[in-house]
Amino acid sequence: MSVLFLASLALALAAGPALASGQETYARHCAVCHHGQRWGLTGPPLLPEYFGPKKEAEIAGIIAEGIPATNMPTFRGTLSPGEIQEVAVFIRTRAAMPVWTAFEMLSTRKMAERAATAREPSCDLEDLFMVVEGGTGKVHFMDGGSFTVLDSVKAGAIHGGPKFDRKLENAYMLSRDGWVVKYDLRGMREAGRMRAAVSGRNIAISADSRHIAVASLLPEALVIIDSGLKPVRSLPLGAISSVYSLRGASRFIAAFKDRPELVLVGQDGFETEPIAIDQPLTDFFIEPGERYLVGTSREGESISIVDLKEGTLVKSIESKVKMPHLASAAIWASNGAVYAAFPHIGEAAVSVLELYTWEMKKTVRTKGAGFFARAHEYAPHIWVDTGTDTVQLIDKKTLEVAGELTPEPGKKAMHVEFTKEGSFALVSVNDKDGAVVVYDARSLKEIKRLPFNKPVGKYNASNKKY
């Protein structure tokens, strides 16, 4: 048992038996995912600063019921109502905040001893996949032509997809506990790693591939590192929900968990420009032209349209369906218009939004509440998972469910990704004895099945726009 745990337990005992009991219950049931000091591991940090305005009753409800489409399970039946309340009280108490400066970052930096020998890529890098295997914490690099795994790297629990740089020279991955792993795509080997944060949310790569922005939850900051994995700047902006790169404007854009604001950050001088909006955004996408951002809060009661060029809120749309998951929106063009389809975590439906007119076109009812939607400009369907063993296909022209696929009955099917040309669609069977199943995107016939342990995501190097 650690000295830190004993010290915090002593403080809890001094504060009262209920608080001490909550600490003990947390240690037994929660620390494995959220860290003994509540700094976050595979789960997020559990600190007062992280919860924001959430009250103890709301936190107790989350503990009891879990969070849909996440790794947070229900503890109803495992813990008594009293134990749940005690844990909710305990995790609202203050805890020791980690110190993580450039010195600590550099102390963890490990780079390959020698640069990889330059050679011709063994596959089409524009059709390379990164397959995130949740059951092992590995990321596999897979050829999208032959569907064979070329190499693998241990990356830990990843939240927010891994990223390819613009030149397809390197790929970067961020683990929940803040490790940035750099992978050399030309040499096909790990180039190095460094712990940029104690708890990380996601990363973005600058337009010129020189800098990586890390959304750090602990400490709360936007951490800028260079492509050699050396810290450049730490911007103490607050609790960032996510960061992305506007490659056309050479800026990063970040949203905040606890305040209605966006911030644009220059990718050279790192100057900041705030944009006031109508709600904190925890989920958003940026349309292909990179002028407009479409976002919502976790509660998802409204959808905000923000003009990033003018720095203004264009429109707020009431969401009539629970919890839209905008970050997974499928975007496609048809007859001169551009559309986005996105599932709802809280309801069995997919909404279709026409971009630039900002009109909701349709709500398509599905088999279950899904998490991901995907489309490709050369594929006729929008593929959506449903939180079940079935993926449903929505016709782009009629916006009706046109078919469905069940890769393995009784096992959850999730997260679709297309190959570079859109000829094939890859679906995950999210199970310990799971698989990535490859389908012909037109005939819908199964082409290949590759075994993986909980393959939670697949990311193609070229399928960025549609």
C-alpha positions as CSV (number, residue, x, y, z in Angstrom):
1,M,0.0,0.0,0.0
2,S,1.5,3.4,-1.1
3,V,2.6,6.2,1.3
4,L,0.3,8.6,-0.6
5,F,-2.7,6.3,-0.2
6,L,-2.0,5.9,3.6
7,A,-1.6,9.7,3.9
8,S,-4.9,10.4,2.1
9,L,-6.7,7.7,4.0
10,A,-5.5,9.3,7.3
11,L,-6.9,12.6,6.1
12,A,-10.1,11.0,5.2
13,L,-10.4,9.3,8.6
14,A,-9.7,12.7,10.3
15,A,-12.6,14.1,8.2
16,G,-15.1,11.5,9.2
17,P,-15.9,7.8,8.9
18,A,-18.2,8.2,5.8
19,L,-15.4,9.9,3.9
20,A,-12.9,7.2,5.0
21,S,-15.3,4.5,3.9
22,G,-15.7,6.3,0.5
23,Q,-11.9,6.3,0.1
24,E,-11.7,2.5,0.8
25,T,-14.5,1.7,-1.6
26,Y,-12.9,3.9,-4.2
27,A,-9.6,2.0,-3.7
28,R,-11.3,-1.4,-4.2
29,H,-13.5,-0.6,-7.2
30,C,-12.3,2.6,-8.9
31,A,-8.6,3.0,-8.6
32,V,-7.8,0.4,-11.2
33,C,-9.2,2.7,-13.9
34,H,-8.9,6.2,-12.3
35,H,-5.6,5.9,-10.4
36,G,-5.0,5.7,-6.7
37,Q,-4.7,9.4,-6.4
38,R,-7.6,10.0,-8.8
39,W,-5.3,11.3,-11.6
40,G,-6.8,9.0,-14.3
41,L,-5.5,5.9,-16.0
42,T,-7.7,4.2,-18.6
43,G,-10.5,6.4,-17.1
44,P,-10.4,10.1,-16.7
45,P,-9.3,12.0,-13.5
46,L,-11.8,12.2,-10.7
47,L,-11.0,15.5,-9.1
48,P,-13.2,18.5,-8.1
49,E,-11.6,20.5,-10.9
50,Y,-12.6,17.9,-13.4
51,F,-16.2,17.7,-12.4
52,G,-16.9,21.4,-12.7
53,P,-20.5,22.3,-11.6
54,K,-21.6,18.6,-11.1
55,K,-23.2,18.0,-7.7
56,E,-22.7,15.0,-5.5
57,A,-26.2,13.6,-6.5
58,E,-25.4,13.9,-10.2
59,I,-22.0,12.1,-9.6
60,A,-23.7,9.4,-7.6
61,G,-26.1,8.9,-10.5
62,I,-23.2,8.4,-12.9
63,I,-21.6,5.9,-10.6
64,A,-24.9,4.0,-10.2
65,E,-25.9,4.0,-13.9
66,G,-22.6,4.2,-15.7
67,I,-22.1,6.2,-19.0
68,P,-23.4,4.9,-22.3
69,A,-20.9,4.0,-25.0
70,T,-17.9,4.3,-22.7
71,N,-16.0,2.0,-20.4
72,M,-17.7,3.4,-17.4
73,P,-19.9,0.5,-16.1
74,T,-22.9,0.6,-13.8
75,F,-22.2,-0.1,-10.1
76,R,-25.9,-0.5,-9.2
77,G,-26.1,-3.9,-7.6
78,T,-22.3,-4.0,-7.0
79,L,-22.3,-1.1,-4.4
80,S,-25.1,-0.2,-2.0
81,P,-26.7,3.3,-2.4
82,G,-24.8,4.3,0.8
83,E,-21.5,3.2,-0.7
84,I,-22.2,5.0,-3.9
85,Q,-23.0,8.2,-2.0
86,E,-19.8,7.9,0.0
87,V,-17.7,7.5,-3.1
88,A,-19.4,10.5,-4.6
89,V,-18.5,12.6,-1.5
90,F,-14.9,11.3,-1.5
91,I,-14.1,12.1,-5.1
92,R,-15.5,15.7,-4.6
93,T,-12.8,16.3,-2.0
94,R,-9.5,18.0,-3.0
95,A,-6.5,15.8,-3.9
96,A,-2.8,16.4,-4.5
97,M,-2.4,18.0,-8.0
98,P,0.5,16.6,-10.0
99,V,3.4,18.8,-11.0
100,W,4.4,18.1,-14.6
101,T,6.8,20.6,-16.1
102,A,9.3,20.4,-19.0
103,F,11.7,18.8,-16.6
104,E,9.4,15.9,-15.8
105,M,8.5,15.5,-19.4
106,L,12.1,15.3,-20.6
107,S,12.9,12.8,-17.8
108,T,10.6,10.4,-19.5
109,R,11.7,11.0,-23.1
110,K,13.1,7.9,-24.9
111,M,14.1,8.0,-28.5
112,A,15.4,5.4,-30.9
113,E,19.1,5.1,-30.7
114,R,19.6,5.5,-34.4
115,A,17.4,6.9,-37.1
116,A,15.7,4.2,-39.2
117,T,17.3,3.5,-42.6
118,A,15.3,5.2,-45.3
119,R,13.7,2.8,-47.7
120,E,10.8,2.6,-50.1
121,P,7.5,1.9,-48.2
122,S,6.4,-1.7,-48.5
123,C,2.8,-0.5,-49.0
124,D,0.8,2.5,-50.2
125,L,1.1,4.8,-47.2
126,E,-2.0,6.6,-48.3
127,D,-4.0,3.4,-47.6
128,L,-2.3,2.5,-44.3
129,F,-4.5,1.8,-41.3
130,M,-3.8,2.2,-37.6
131,V,-5.8,-0.4,-35.7
132,V,-6.3,0.4,-32.0
133,E,-6.5,-2.9,-30.0
134,G,-8.1,-2.0,-26.7
135,G,-7.6,-5.4,-25.1
136,T,-3.8,-5.2,-25.4
137,G,-3.1,-1.5,-25.6
138,K,-1.4,-1.9,-28.9
139,V,-1.7,0.0,-32.2
140,H,-1.2,-2.2,-35.3
141,F,-0.1,-0.8,-38.7
142,M,-2.0,-2.6,-41.4
143,D,-1.7,-2.5,-45.2
144,G,-5.1,-1.4,-46.7
145,G,-4.4,-3.3,-49.9
146,S,-3.6,-6.7,-48.6
147,F,-5.1,-6.3,-45.1
148,T,-2.0,-7.7,-43.4
149,V,-0.5,-6.3,-40.2
150,L,3.0,-4.9,-40.9
151,D,4.1,-3.9,-37.4
152,S,2.7,-3.1,-33.9
153,V,3.6,-0.7,-31.1
154,K,2.5,-0.6,-27.4
155,A,0.7,2.6,-26.9
156,G,-1.6,2.1,-23.8
157,A,-5.2,3.1,-23.5
158,I,-6.0,5.6,-26.2
159,H,-8.8,8.2,-26.1
160,G,-9.2,10.2,-29.3
161,G,-7.8,8.7,-32.5
162,P,-4.1,8.4,-33.3
163,K,-3.0,10.8,-36.0
164,F,-0.9,10.7,-39.2
165,D,1.2,13.8,-40.1
166,R,0.4,15.5,-43.3
167,K,3.5,14.2,-45.1
168,L,2.8,10.6,-44.0
169,E,6.2,10.4,-42.5
170,N,5.2,9.8,-38.9
171,A,2.2,8.8,-36.8
172,Y,1.5,9.9,-33.2
173,M,-0.6,8.3,-30.5
174,L,-1.6,9.7,-27.1
175,S,-2.5,7.4,-24.2
176,R,-4.9,8.3,-21.4
177,D,-2.0,8.7,-19.0
178,G,-0.3,11.3,-21.2
179,W,2.3,9.3,-23.2
180,V,2.9,10.5,-26.7
181,V,4.3,7.7,-28.9
182,K,5.9,8.6,-32.2
183,Y,6.1,6.0,-35.0
184,D,8.3,6.3,-38.1
185,L,6.1,5.3,-41.1
186,R,9.0,5.2,-43.5
187,G,11.2,3.0,-41.3
188,M,8.2,1.1,-39.9
189,R,9.4,1.3,-36.3
190,E,8.8,3.3,-33.1
191,A,10.8,6.5,-33.1
192,G,10.3,7.5,-29.5
193,R,8.0,8.4,-26.7
194,M,7.6,11.0,-24.0
195,R,5.0,11.6,-21.2
196,A,3.6,15.0,-22.0
197,A,0.9,15.0,-19.3
198,V,-0.3,13.0,-16.3
199,S,-3.7,12.6,-18.0
200,G,-4.3,13.4,-21.7
201,R,-7.4,13.8,-23.8
202,N,-6.3,14.0,-27.4
203,I,-3.7,15.4,-29.8
204,A,-3.5,17.4,-33.0
205,I,-0.6,17.9,-35.5
206,S,0.3,21.2,-37.1
207,A,-0.1,21.8,-40.8
208,D,3.7,21.7,-41.3
209,S,4.1,18.6,-39.1
210,R,6.6,20.4,-36.8
211,H,4.4,20.6,-33.7
212,I,2.0,18.4,-31.7
213,A,-0.7,19.9,-29.4
214,V,-1.6,17.8,-26.4
215,A,-4.9,18.4,-24.6
216,S,-3.7,17.8,-21.0
217,L,-6.3,17.2,-18.4
218,L,-3.7,17.1,-15.6
219,P,-2.2,19.6,-15.3
220,E,-4.9,21.6,-17.2
221,A,-3.1,23.0,-20.2
222,L,-2.5,22.8,-23.9
223,V,1.0,21.4,-24.1
224,I,3.0,22.0,-27.4
225,I,5.8,19.6,-28.2
226,D,7.9,19.4,-31.3
227,S,8.2,16.5,-33.7
228,G,11.3,15.4,-31.9
229,L,9.2,14.9,-28.7
230,K,10.7,17.9,-26.8
231,P,8.4,20.3,-24.9
232,V,8.1,23.7,-26.5
233,R,5.3,25.6,-24.6
234,S,2.7,24.9,-22.0
235,L,-0.4,27.1,-22.3
236,P,-2.4,27.1,-19.0
237,L,-5.7,27.7,-20.8
238,G,-7.9,25.5,-18.5
239,A,-9.8,22.2,-18.8
240,I,-9.6,21.4,-22.6
241,S,-12.2,18.9,-23.9
242,S,-10.4,18.4,-27.2
243,V,-8.0,20.0,-29.7
244,Y,-7.9,19.9,-33.5
245,S,-5.7,21.3,-36.2
246,L,-7.0,23.8,-38.8
247,R,-4.5,23.0,-41.5
248,G,-5.6,25.6,-43.9
249,A,-5.3,28.4,-41.3
250,S,-2.2,26.9,-39.6
251,R,-3.9,27.1,-36.2
252,F,-5.0,24.7,-33.5
253,I,-8.5,25.0,-32.1
254,A,-9.5,23.9,-28.6
255,A,-12.7,23.7,-26.7
256,F,-13.3,23.7,-22.9
257,K,-15.1,21.4,-20.6
258,D,-16.4,24.0,-18.2
259,R,-16.8,27.3,-20.1
260,P,-18.5,28.5,-23.2
261,E,-15.4,29.4,-25.2
262,L,-13.2,28.3,-28.0
263,V,-9.6,29.3,-28.5
264,L,-7.5,29.5,-31.7
265,V,-3.8,29.0,-31.2
266,G,-1.2,29.9,-33.8
267,Q,1.0,27.0,-34.8
268,D,4.2,29.1,-35.0
269,G,4.1,31.8,-32.3
270,F,1.3,30.1,-30.3
271,E,-0.6,33.3,-29.9
272,T,-4.2,32.8,-28.7
273,E,-7.5,34.2,-29.8
274,P,-10.7,33.4,-27.8
275,I,-14.1,33.0,-29.3
276,A,-17.2,33.4,-27.0
277,I,-19.9,30.8,-27.7
278,D,-23.2,29.8,-26.1
279,Q,-22.2,26.6,-24.3
280,P,-19.2,24.5,-23.3
281,L,-18.4,22.1,-26.1
282,T,-17.4,18.5,-25.3
283,D,-18.1,17.1,-28.8
284,F,-17.7,18.8,-32.2
285,F,-16.6,18.4,-35.8
286,I,-15.2,20.9,-38.3
287,E,-16.7,20.9,-41.8
288,P,-14.4,20.2,-44.8
289,G,-13.8,23.9,-45.6
290,E,-12.6,24.5,-42.0
291,R,-14.6,27.7,-41.6
292,Y,-17.4,26.3,-39.5
293,L,-17.4,24.2,-36.3
294,V,-20.5,22.2,-35.3
295,G,-20.5,21.3,-31.6
296,T,-22.6,20.4,-28.5
297,S,-22.2,19.7,-24.8
298,R,-22.4,16.3,-23.1
299,E,-26.0,16.9,-22.4
300,G,-26.6,17.7,-26.0
301,E,-29.7,19.9,-25.6
302,S,-28.6,22.2,-28.5
303,I,-26.1,22.2,-31.4
304,S,-23.9,25.3,-31.9
305,I,-22.7,26.5,-35.3
306,V,-19.6,28.7,-35.0
307,D,-18.0,30.7,-37.8
308,L,-14.3,30.4,-37.0
309,K,-13.3,33.1,-39.6
310,E,-15.6,35.7,-38.1
311,G,-15.4,34.4,-34.5
312,T,-19.2,34.4,-34.1
313,L,-22.0,32.1,-33.2
314,V,-24.0,31.6,-36.4
315,K,-26.9,29.5,-35.1
316,S,-28.1,27.4,-32.2
317,I,-30.2,24.4,-33.2
318,E,-32.4,22.6,-30.6
319,S,-31.5,18.9,-30.5
320,K,-34.7,16.9,-30.3
321,V,-32.8,13.6,-30.0
322,K,-30.7,12.8,-26.9
323,M,-26.9,13.2,-26.9
324,P,-25.7,13.8,-30.5
325,H,-22.2,12.4,-31.1
326,L,-20.9,15.0,-33.5
327,A,-17.2,14.0,-33.4
328,S,-18.1,10.8,-35.3
329,A,-20.2,12.5,-38.0
330,A,-20.2,11.1,-41.5
331,I,-19.8,13.9,-44.1
332,W,-20.7,13.5,-47.8
333,A,-21.7,15.7,-50.8
334,S,-24.7,15.1,-53.1
335,N,-26.3,17.2,-55.8
336,G,-24.4,20.3,-54.9
337,A,-25.2,20.1,-51.1
338,V,-23.0,18.8,-48.2
339,Y,-24.5,16.7,-45.4
340,A,-23.4,15.4,-42.0
341,A,-25.0,12.3,-40.4
342,F,-24.4,11.7,-36.7
343,P,-25.6,9.1,-34.2
344,H,-27.0,9.8,-30.8
345,I,-25.5,8.1,-27.7
346,G,-28.7,8.5,-25.8
347,E,-31.2,7.4,-28.4
348,A,-31.6,4.9,-31.3
349,A,-31.4,7.5,-34.0
350,V,-29.2,9.1,-36.6
351,S,-29.7,12.8,-37.5
352,V,-28.9,14.3,-40.9
353,L,-27.8,18.0,-41.0
354,E,-27.4,20.0,-44.3
355,L,-24.2,22.0,-43.9
356,Y,-24.2,25.7,-44.7
357,T,-28.0,26.0,-44.6
358,W,-27.8,24.5,-41.1
359,E,-31.1,22.8,-41.5
360,M,-32.0,19.4,-40.0
361,K,-33.1,17.2,-42.9
362,K,-34.2,14.0,-41.2
363,T,-34.0,11.8,-38.1
364,V,-33.5,8.1,-39.1
365,R,-34.5,5.6,-36.5
366,T,-32.0,2.8,-36.0
367,K,-31.8,-0.6,-34.2
368,G,-30.0,0.9,-31.2
369,A,-28.1,3.9,-29.8
370,G,-24.8,4.0,-31.7
371,F,-21.5,5.8,-31.4
372,F,-20.0,6.1,-34.9
373,A,-21.1,6.9,-38.4
374,R,-18.9,6.7,-41.5
375,A,-19.3,7.6,-45.2
376,H,-17.0,7.7,-48.3
377,E,-17.6,9.8,-51.4
378,Y,-17.5,6.6,-53.6
379,A,-19.6,4.4,-51.3
380,P,-23.4,4.5,-51.6
381,H,-24.3,4.1,-47.9
382,I,-23.7,5.7,-44.6
383,W,-22.5,3.0,-42.2
384,V,-23.6,3.3,-38.6
385,D,-23.1,1.1,-35.6
386,T,-26.1,0.6,-33.2
387,G,-24.6,-0.4,-29.9
388,T,-25.7,-4.0,-30.8
389,D,-24.2,-6.8,-32.9
390,T,-25.5,-5.1,-36.1
391,V,-24.3,-2.3,-38.3
392,Q,-27.0,-0.6,-40.4
393,L,-26.6,1.0,-43.8
394,I,-28.4,4.2,-44.7
395,D,-28.9,5.1,-48.3
396,K,-27.4,8.5,-49.1
397,K,-30.1,9.4,-51.6
398,T,-33.3,8.3,-49.7
399,L,-31.9,8.6,-46.2
400,E,-33.6,5.3,-45.3
401,V,-32.2,2.2,-43.7
402,A,-31.3,0.1,-46.8
403,G,-29.7,-2.9,-45.1
404,E,-27.7,-4.3,-42.2
405,L,-24.8,-6.5,-41.4
406,T,-24.1,-8.7,-38.4
407,P,-20.4,-9.6,-38.3
408,E,-20.8,-11.9,-35.3
409,P,-24.1,-12.6,-33.6
410,G,-24.2,-11.6,-30.0
411,K,-21.0,-9.6,-30.1
412,K,-20.9,-5.8,-30.4
413,A,-20.2,-4.4,-33.8
414,M,-18.7,-0.9,-33.9
415,H,-16.6,1.7,-35.6
416,V,-16.5,1.5,-39.4
417,E,-13.6,2.8,-41.6
418,F,-13.2,2.8,-45.4
419,T,-10.1,2.1,-47.5
420,K,-8.6,4.9,-49.4
421,E,-10.8,4.4,-52.5
422,G,-13.9,3.5,-50.6
423,S,-14.0,0.0,-52.1
424,F,-14.0,-1.8,-48.7
425,A,-15.4,-1.1,-45.3
426,L,-13.9,-2.4,-42.1
427,V,-16.0,-3.2,-39.0
428,S,-14.8,-4.0,-35.5
429,V,-16.2,-6.9,-33.4
430,N,-15.5,-5.4,-30.0
431,D,-14.8,-8.5,-27.9
432,K,-11.8,-10.2,-26.3
433,D,-12.1,-12.8,-29.1
434,G,-13.0,-10.0,-31.6
435,A,-12.1,-9.2,-35.1
436,V,-11.8,-6.6,-37.8
437,V,-14.2,-7.8,-40.6
438,V,-13.6,-6.5,-44.1
439,Y,-16.6,-6.0,-46.4
440,D,-16.9,-5.1,-50.1
441,A,-18.6,-1.7,-49.7
442,R,-21.0,-2.4,-52.7
443,S,-21.8,-6.1,-52.7
444,L,-21.6,-6.2,-48.9
445,K,-19.9,-9.6,-49.0
446,E,-17.3,-10.4,-46.3
447,I,-13.8,-10.4,-47.8
448,K,-11.6,-11.1,-44.8
449,R,-11.6,-11.5,-41.1
450,L,-8.6,-10.6,-38.9
451,P,-8.6,-11.6,-35.2
452,F,-8.0,-8.8,-32.6
453,N,-8.6,-8.4,-28.9
454,K,-11.2,-5.6,-28.6
455,P,-10.3,-3.6,-31.8
456,V,-12.0,-0.3,-30.7
457,G,-10.9,1.8,-33.7
458,K,-9.3,1.8,-37.2
459,Y,-7.9,4.9,-38.8
460,N,-7.0,5.2,-42.5
461,A,-4.4,7.7,-43.6
462,S,-6.4,9.1,-46.5
463,N,-10.0,9.0,-45.5
464,K,-10.1,12.4,-43.9
465,K,-12.6,14.5,-45.8
466,Y,-15.4,12.1,-46.6
